[in-house]
Amino acid sequence: MHYYHDHKIKTSEQVYKPAEDSLLLADNQLVEEGDTVLDMGTGTGLQAIIASDTASCVLAVDVNPLALKLAEENAGLNKAGNIEFRESNLFRNIKKKEKFNLILFNPPYLPVTGKNMLEKAWCGGVGGREVIDEFIREFKAYLEPRGGMQLVVSSLNNPGEVVEELRKLGLGVEITAEKKIAFEKLLLLSCFMHRNK
């Protein structure tokens, strides 16, 4: 069992457990009252459950069906009844008409290739950017006109390039939090349609 403030999160050997990157996002979510939120790659459901305290509704998606089962169990444990769970590899199972005020994503970002479902939770492929780059190409189409996105990246991913890609989309980008761990620095990028920094 993992505890985050007053939330209880069951863990499993087959699902990515909350770690420093998860807590960086959890501690700095920019969910506003009444928001519709998409939690991409929900894992144990931690981000979705925290977001659900403030949001009107949350869609939590993951490519791993075992993660979704665990996340749904954790939502029940925390009496979070405004979360929908859906199996999806990035946006493949999300309809074009579905729009969100905020998208949260703690992606696979390590520059290695994963073989099984658990490893895919942290293996970001060449340069650690394969999943991140695909996400960046797609996410803007799912935002409300004044919507935003929060993305965890690592100093291993050339975050300056990631910021430039986001700015090319016409988004204001801020580093809203960072954390130094053993061999890298984790950064939380927050991007909004109505900010231009």
Beta strands, then each sheet from edge to edge (+ up, - down):
strand 1: 2-4
strand 2: 7-9
strand 3: 36-40
strand 4: 57-62
strand 5: 83-87
strand 6: 100-105
strand 7: 143-154
strand 8: 172-181
strand 9: 184-192
sheet 1: 1+ 2-
sheet 2: 5+ 4+ 3+ 6+ 7+ 9- 8+
end
